[in-house]
């Protein structure tokens, strides 16, 4: 007879505990955390890097739990705006790296397919961000101008 495991939703790994207030071990208050985010943003860190630094160096598990705002929201309030959203910029950098690889390895079918998939994700994200008014209506992904968009 087979054993039955009761694993909710079939997912493995850990989940963040549900909390209503900030953890007791966090020594920073809301204002201090916002100042840390601004300081790290001044050093040209992305929101993902800021979250990791706050977690690893300062022991702040979740900025949103304590401040009530996301890292990107704090950055916007303090005028740290970017031309493109962070996830789209990361995909553009990835596409640029694949294109550079394909210059010296023209017949790499896995890289060609990877570039197709990455560019498809960029286009889909572009449509989403145009609907959300985070990109201009006339914005269009142009693989030829990719290196200009990233830099």
N, C-alpha and C positions, 0 to 999 in steps of 0.2 A: 504494500500500500504506500502510495507516494505521500511525502510530507507536505503539508500546506503551510506556507509562510504568509503571514499577514503583513505584507509590506504595502503601505498606502501608496497608491498610484504607480507602483512598480519602480519608483526611483530610488537609487541608492545615494549615499552621501549624507552630509549633514545639512541641516537647515538652520537659518538664523532664528533664535528664540523670539517669540512674540513679546514685545515690551510696550508698556504705556508711558514709561518715563525713562530718563537716561540712566545708565548703569551707575552704581555707587562708586566704582573705582575710577571713573573719569574725573580728572581734577580740573577740567576746563569748563568754563561757562559759555553761554551762547555767544557773547561779544568776543571773547578770546578766540573761539573757534573761527568766527568770521574774520578776525584779524589775521589768523594763521592762513586761512584760505586766500585772502588778498595778498599776503606776503609771498606765498608760494606762486600765485598767479603772476605777480610782478617778476618772478624768476622764470617766466615763460613755461610753466608746467601746465600740462593738460588737466582736465577735470579728473580723469582716471588716475593720473600720476599723483594728483593732490590727495585723492581718496586713499591711495595706497600709502603715501607718506604719513598721512594723519593716522592711519591704522597702525603702521609699523613703528614709527618713531614716537608718536605722541599718545598712543593707546586709545585713540578715539575710534570705536568700532563702526559707528554710523553717524555721519554728520546730520542727516535728516532727522534722526531720532532726537537729537539734542537741540538743534536749531529750528527744526520745523521746515527747513528749506534744503533743497538739493545744492550740491556744490556748484553746478552750472547756474542755478538761480542766484546764488550769492555773487558769482562772477559777473553776471549780467547787471545786477544792482550796482556794482562797483565799476561799471563801464569796461569790462574785459570782454569785448565782443570779437568774434572771428568771422571771416568772410564766409566760411563753410562750416557746417556742424562737424563735430569731432569724428563721429563714426564715418561720415562721408569722406573726410580728409584722410582717415586711415586707409580706406578702400582705394582712394586715389594714389596714395603712396605705394600701396601694394601693387596696383596696376602698373605704376611706373617701374617698380623693381622687376616685375615679370617682363615688361617690354625691354628693359636693359638686358635681362637674361636672354631674351629671344634674339637680340642683336648678334650674340656670339653663338647661339644654339638655335638656328633657324628651324630645324626639323624636330624639335622637342614637342611631341604631341600633347604631353601632360601640361606643359607650360602654356601651349596654345589654348587648350581647353580651360585651364585655370584663368587665363586672361579673359576669355569669353564670359565665364561665370562671374568674375569680378566686375567687369564692365556692365554686365546685366544688373548686378546688385546696385551699382552706382546709379544707373538709369532709374531703377525702381525707387531708390531712396530719393532721387531728384524729384520724381513725381509726388512722392509723399510730402517732401519739404515744400514743394510749390503749393500743394493744397493747404498746408499749415502756414503759408505765407512767410516761411523762413528763407526761401530763395525767391528771386524775382520770377515773374511769370514767363519771361523770355529766356530764362536760363536753359541751356541745353548742354549735355555732356559731349565734348568734342575730344576724341582720343588724340588728335593732332596737337591740340593746345594743352594737353595734360601737364606737361612739365611747367608751363606758365601758371597753371592753376594751383599747383602744389607749392611752388616757391613764392 
